[in-house]
């Protein structure tokens, strides 16, 4: 047995990127990266970062999301792929 429901698991190809938190010393850098990733204005990006945890990018291809995650982590952000 093992509780198999018989459904084949569909491999996801698109993911969301969620900003969990950030290093306070790196806030400006994080805002700049979020702004670039999300295509937002400065005010919107700042509000998004300050409102963490928040999804900052939706429906991103698997190939691209790892690079975005690394870029954000390199400036002091804590992000999760959801």
C-alpha distances in whole Angstrom, upper triangle without the diagonal:
4,6,7,10,11,14,16,18,21,23,26,30,32,31,34,36,36,39,38,41,44,47,50,52,51,50,53,51,48,50,51,48,46,49,49,45,45,48,50,53,54,54,51,49,51,49,46,46,48,45,42,39,39,38,41,39,37,35,36,35,33,35,38,36,36,40,40,38,40,43,43,42,45,47,45,43,39,37,33,32,30
4,6,9,11,13,15,16,19,21,23,27,29,28,31,32,33,35,34,38,40,43,46,48,47,47,49,48,44,46,48,44,43,46,45,42,42,45,47,50,51,51,47,46,47,46,42,42,44,41,38,35,36,34,37,36,34,32,33,32,30,33,35,33,33,36,37,35,37,40,39,38,41,43,42,39,36,33,30,28,26
4,6,9,11,13,14,18,20,22,26,27,27,29,31,31,34,33,37,40,43,45,48,46,46,48,47,43,45,47,43,41,44,44,40,40,44,45,48,49,49,46,44,46,44,41,41,42,40,37,34,34,33,36,35,32,31,32,31,29,32,34,32,32,36,36,34,37,40,39,38,41,43,41,39,35,33,29,27,25
4,5,8,10,11,15,17,20,23,25,25,27,30,31,34,33,37,39,42,45,48,46,45,48,46,43,44,45,42,40,43,43,39,39,42,44,47,48,48,45,43,45,44,40,41,42,39,37,34,34,32,35,33,30,29,30,29,27,30,32,30,31,34,35,33,35,38,38,37,40,42,41,38,35,32,28,26,24
4,6,9,10,13,16,19,22,24,24,26,29,30,33,33,37,40,43,45,48,46,45,47,46,42,43,45,42,39,42,42,38,38,41,42,46,47,47,43,42,44,43,39,40,41,39,36,33,33,31,33,32,29,27,29,28,26,30,32,30,31,34,35,33,36,38,38,37,41,42,41,38,35,32,28,26,23
4,6,9,12,15,18,21,24,24,27,30,31,35,35,38,41,44,47,49,47,47,49,47,43,44,46,42,40,43,42,38,38,41,43,46,48,48,44,43,45,44,40,41,43,40,38,35,34,32,34,32,29,27,29,27,26,29,31,30,31,34,35,34,36,39,38,38,41,43,42,39,36,33,29,27,24
4,6,9,12,15,18,20,21,24,27,28,32,32,36,38,42,44,47,44,44,45,44,40,41,42,39,37,39,39,35,34,37,39,43,44,45,41,40,42,41,37,38,40,37,35,32,31,29,31,29,26,23,25,24,23,26,28,27,28,31,32,31,33,36,35,35,39,40,40,36,34,30,27,24,21
4,6,9,12,15,18,19,22,25,27,30,31,35,37,40,43,45,43,42,44,42,39,40,40,37,35,38,37,33,33,36,38,41,43,44,40,39,41,40,36,37,39,37,34,32,30,28,30,27,24,22,23,21,20,23,25,24,25,29,29,28,31,33,33,33,36,38,38,35,32,29,25,22,20
4,6,9,12,15,16,19,21,23,27,27,31,33,36,39,41,39,38,40,38,35,36,37,33,32,34,33,29,29,32,34,38,40,40,37,35,37,37,33,33,36,33,31,28,27,24,26,24,21,19,20,18,17,20,22,21,22,25,26,25,27,30,30,30,33,35,34,31,28,25,21,18,16
4,6,9,12,13,17,20,22,25,26,30,32,36,38,40,38,37,38,36,33,34,35,31,29,32,30,27,27,29,32,36,37,38,34,33,36,35,31,32,34,32,30,27,26,23,24,22,19,16,17,15,14,17,19,18,20,23,23,23,26,28,28,28,31,33,33,30,28,24,21,17,15
4,6,9,11,15,17,20,23,24,28,30,33,36,38,35,34,36,33,30,32,32,28,27,29,28,24,25,27,30,34,35,36,33,31,34,33,29,30,33,31,28,26,24,21,22,20,17,14,14,12,11,14,16,15,16,20,20,20,22,25,25,25,28,30,30,27,25,21,18,15,14
4,6,7,11,14,17,20,22,25,27,30,33,35,32,31,32,30,27,28,29,25,23,26,24,21,21,24,26,30,31,32,29,27,30,29,26,26,29,27,25,22,21,17,19,16,13,10,11,9,8,12,13,12,14,17,17,17,20,22,22,23,26,27,27,24,22,19,16,12,11
4,7,11,13,16,20,22,25,27,30,32,34,31,30,31,29,26,27,27,23,22,24,22,18,19,21,24,28,30,31,28,26,29,29,25,26,29,27,25,23,21,17,18,14,12,9,8,6,6,9,10,10,12,15,15,16,18,20,21,22,24,26,26,24,22,18,16,12,12
4,7,10,13,17,19,22,24,27,30,31,28,27,28,26,23,23,24,20,19,20,19,15,15,18,21,24,26,27,24,22,25,25,21,22,25,24,21,20,17,14,14,11,8,5,5,5,6,9,9,8,11,14,13,14,17,18,18,20,22,24,24,21,20,16,14,10,10
4,7,10,13,15,19,20,24,26,28,25,24,25,23,20,21,21,18,16,18,18,14,14,17,19,23,24,25,22,20,23,22,18,19,22,20,18,16,14,10,11,9,6,5,5,6,7,10,10,7,10,13,12,11,15,16,16,17,20,21,21,18,16,13,10,7,6
4,6,10,12,16,18,21,23,25,22,21,22,21,17,18,19,16,13,16,15,12,11,15,16,20,21,22,18,16,19,18,15,15,18,17,14,13,10,7,8,6,4,5,6,9,10,12,11,8,11,13,11,11,14,15,14,15,19,19,19,15,14,10,8,6,5
4,7,9,12,14,17,20,22,19,18,19,17,14,15,16,13,10,13,13,10,10,14,15,18,19,20,17,14,16,16,13,13,16,14,12,10,9,6,6,5,6,8,8,11,11,13,11,7,9,11,8,7,11,12,10,12,15,15,15,12,10,7,6,5,6
4,6,9,12,15,17,20,17,16,18,17,13,14,16,13,10,14,15,12,11,15,15,18,18,18,16,13,15,14,11,10,13,11,8,7,5,4,6,7,9,11,11,14,14,16,14,11,12,14,11,9,13,13,11,12,15,15,14,10,9,5,5,6,7
4,6,8,12,13,16,14,12,14,14,10,11,13,11,9,12,14,11,11,15,15,17,16,17,14,12,12,12,9,7,10,9,6,5,5,6,6,9,12,15,14,17,17,19,16,13,14,14,11,9,12,12,9,10,13,12,11,7,6,4,7,9,10
4,7,11,13,16,14,13,16,15,12,13,16,14,12,16,17,15,15,19,18,20,19,19,17,14,14,14,11,9,10,9,6,4,7,9,10,13,15,17,17,20,19,21,19,15,16,17,14,12,14,15,11,11,14,14,11,8,5,5,7,10,11
4,7,9,12,11,10,13,13,10,12,15,14,12,15,17,16,16,19,18,20,18,18,17,14,13,13,11,8,9,9,6,6,9,11,12,15,17,20,20,22,22,23,21,17,17,18,15,13,14,15,11,10,13,12,9,6,5,7,10,13,15
4,6,9,7,7,10,10,7,10,13,12,11,14,16,15,16,19,18,19,17,17,17,13,12,13,12,8,9,11,8,10,12,14,13,16,19,22,21,23,23,24,21,18,18,17,15,13,13,13,9,9,11,9,6,4,5,8,12,15,17
4,5,5,6,10,10,9,11,14,13,14,17,18,18,19,22,21,21,18,19,19,16,14,16,15,11,11,14,12,13,15,17,17,19,23,26,24,26,26,26,23,21,20,19,17,15,15,14,11,10,11,8,5,6,8,12,15,18,21
4,5,5,9,10,9,11,14,14,15,17,19,19,20,22,21,20,17,17,18,15,13,14,14,11,10,13,12,14,16,19,18,21,24,28,26,29,28,29,26,23,23,22,20,18,18,17,14,13,14,11,8,9,11,14,18,21,23
4,6,8,9,10,12,13,14,16,17,19,20,21,23,22,21,18,19,20,17,14,17,17,13,13,16,15,17,19,21,20,23,26,29,28,30,30,29,27,24,24,22,20,19,18,16,14,13,13,10,8,10,13,16,20,23,26
4,6,5,6,9,10,11,12,14,16,16,18,19,19,18,15,17,17,14,12,15,15,11,12,15,14,16,17,19,17,20,23,26,24,27,26,26,23,21,20,19,17,15,15,13,11,10,10,6,6,8,11,14,18,21,23
4,6,5,6,9,10,10,12,14,15,16,17,16,16,13,13,14,11,9,12,12,8,9,12,12,14,15,17,15,18,22,25,23,26,26,26,23,21,21,20,17,16,16,14,11,12,12,9,8,8,12,14,17,20,22
4,5,5,6,9,10,10,12,14,15,16,14,14,10,12,13,10,8,12,12,10,11,14,14,17,17,18,16,18,22,25,24,26,27,26,23,21,22,20,17,17,17,14,12,13,13,9,10,11,14,16,20,22,24
4,5,5,6,9,10,11,12,14,15,14,14,12,14,15,11,11,14,13,11,13,16,15,17,17,18,15,17,21,23,21,24,24,23,20,19,19,16,14,14,14,11,9,11,10,6,8,9,13,14,18,20,23
4,5,5,6,8,10,10,12,14,13,14,11,13,13,9,9,12,10,8,10,13,11,13,13,14,11,14,18,20,19,21,22,21,18,16,16,15,12,12,12,10,7,9,9,6,7,6,10,11,14,17,19
4,5,5,6,9,10,10,11,10,10,8,9,9,6,6,9,8,6,9,11,11,14,13,14,11,13,17,20,19,22,23,23,19,18,19,17,14,14,15,12,10,12,13,10,10,9,13,13,16,18,20
4,6,5,6,9,10,10,10,10,8,11,11,8,9,12,11,10,13,15,15,17,16,16,12,14,18,21,19,21,22,22,18,17,18,16,13,14,15,11,10,13,12,10,12,11,15,15,18,19,22
4,5,5,6,8,10,10,11,10,13,12,9,11,13,12,10,14,15,14,16,14,14,10,12,15,18,16,18,19,18,15,14,14,12,9,10,11,8,6,10,10,8,10,9,12,12,15,16,19
4,5,5,6,8,8,10,9,11,10,6,8,10,8,7,11,12,11,13,11,10,7,9,12,15,14,17,18,18,15,13,15,13,10,11,12,10,8,11,12,10,12,9,12,11,14,14,16
4,6,5,5,5,6,7,9,8,5,8,10,9,9,13,14,14,16,13,13,9,10,14,17,16,19,20,20,16,15,17,16,12,14,15,12,11,15,15,13,15,13,16,15,17,18,19
4,6,5,7,9,10,13,11,9,12,14,13,13,16,17,17,18,16,14,10,10,14,16,14,16,18,18,14,14,15,13,10,13,14,11,10,14,14,13,15,14,16,15,17,17,19
4,6,8,11,12,14,12,10,13,14,12,12,16,16,15,16,13,11,8,7,10,12,10,13,15,15,11,10,12,11,7,10,12,10,9,13,14,13,15,13,15,13,14,14,16
4,5,9,11,12,10,8,11,12,10,11,15,14,14,15,12,10,6,6,9,11,11,14,16,17,13,12,15,14,11,13,15,13,12,15,17,16,17,14,16,14,15,15,16
4,7,10,12,10,9,12,14,12,13,17,17,17,18,15,13,10,9,12,14,13,16,19,19,15,15,18,16,13,16,18,15,14,18,19,17,19,17,19,17,19,18,19
4,7,8,6,6,9,10,10,12,14,15,16,17,14,13,10,11,13,16,16,19,22,22,18,18,20,19,15,17,20,17,15,19,20,18,19,17,19,18,20,20,21
4,6,5,6,9,10,11,12,14,15,17,19,16,16,13,14,17,20,20,23,25,25,22,21,23,22,18,20,22,19,17,21,21,19,20,19,21,20,22,23,24
4,6,5,6,9,10,11,12,14,16,18,16,17,14,16,19,22,21,25,27,27,23,22,24,22,18,20,21,18,16,19,20,17,18,17,20,20,22,23,24
4,6,5,6,9,10,11,12,15,17,15,16,14,17,19,23,23,26,28,29,25,24,26,24,21,22,24,21,18,21,22,19,20,18,20,20,23,24,25
4,5,5,6,9,10,10,13,15,12,13,11,13,16,19,20,23,25,26,23,21,23,22,19,20,22,20,17,20,21,19,19,17,19,18,20,21,22
4,5,5,6,9,10,11,13,11,12,9,11,15,18,18,21,23,24,20,18,20,19,15,16,18,16,13,16,18,15,15,13,16,15,17,19,20
4,5,5,6,8,10,13,12,13,11,15,18,21,21,25,26,26,23,21,23,21,18,18,20,17,14,17,18,15,15,13,16,16,19,20,21
4,6,5,6,9,11,10,12,11,14,17,21,21,25,26,27,24,22,24,23,19,19,22,20,16,19,21,18,17,15,16,16,19,20,21
4,6,5,7,9,7,9,7,11,14,17,18,21,23,24,21,18,20,20,16,16,19,17,14,16,18,16,15,13,14,13,15,17,17
4,5,5,8,8,10,9,12,15,19,19,22,23,24,21,18,19,19,15,15,17,15,12,13,16,13,12,9,11,11,14,16,17
4,6,9,9,12,12,15,18,22,22,26,26,27,24,22,23,23,19,18,20,19,15,16,18,15,14,12,13,14,16,19,19
4,6,6,10,10,14,16,20,21,24,25,27,24,21,22,23,19,18,21,20,16,17,20,18,16,13,13,13,15,17,17
3,5,8,9,13,15,19,19,22,22,24,22,18,19,20,17,15,18,17,14,14,17,15,13,10,10,10,12,14,14
4,7,9,12,14,17,18,21,21,23,21,17,18,20,16,15,17,18,14,14,18,17,14,11,9,9,10,12,12
4,6,9,11,14,15,19,19,21,19,16,17,19,15,14,17,17,14,15,18,17,16,12,11,9,10,11,11
4,6,7,11,12,15,16,18,16,13,15,16,13,12,16,16,13,15,18,17,17,13,12,9,9,9,9
4,7,10,11,14,15,17,14,12,14,14,11,11,14,13,11,14,16,15,15,12,12,9,10,10,11
4,7,7,11,12,14,11,9,12,13,9,10,14,13,12,15,17,17,17,14,14,11,11,10,10
4,6,9,11,14,12,10,13,14,12,13,16,16,15,18,20,20,21,17,17,13,12,10,9
4,7,9,12,10,9,13,14,13,14,17,18,17,19,22,22,23,20,19,15,14,11,10
4,6,8,7,6,10,11,9,11,14,14,15,17,19,20,21,18,18,14,13,10,10
4,5,5,6,9,10,11,12,15,15,16,18,20,22,23,20,19,16,15,11,12
4,5,5,7,9,10,11,13,15,16,17,19,21,22,19,18,15,13,10,11
4,6,7,8,10,11,12,14,15,17,18,20,22,20,19,16,15,12,14
4,6,6,6,9,10,11,13,14,16,17,19,17,17,14,14,11,14
4,5,5,6,9,10,11,12,14,16,17,14,14,11,10,8,10
4,5,5,6,9,10,10,12,15,15,14,13,11,10,8,12
4,5,5,6,9,10,10,13,15,13,14,12,12,11,15
4,5,5,6,9,10,11,13,11,12,9,11,10,13
4,5,5,6,9,10,11,9,9,6,8,8,11
4,5,5,6,9,10,9,10,9,11,11,15
4,6,5,7,9,9,11,10,13,13,17
4,5,5,7,5,8,7,10,12,15
4,5,5,5,6,7,10,12,16
4,6,7,9,11,14,16,19
4,6,9,11,15,17,20
4,7,10,13,16,19
4,6,10,13,15
4,7,10,13
4,7,9
4,6
4
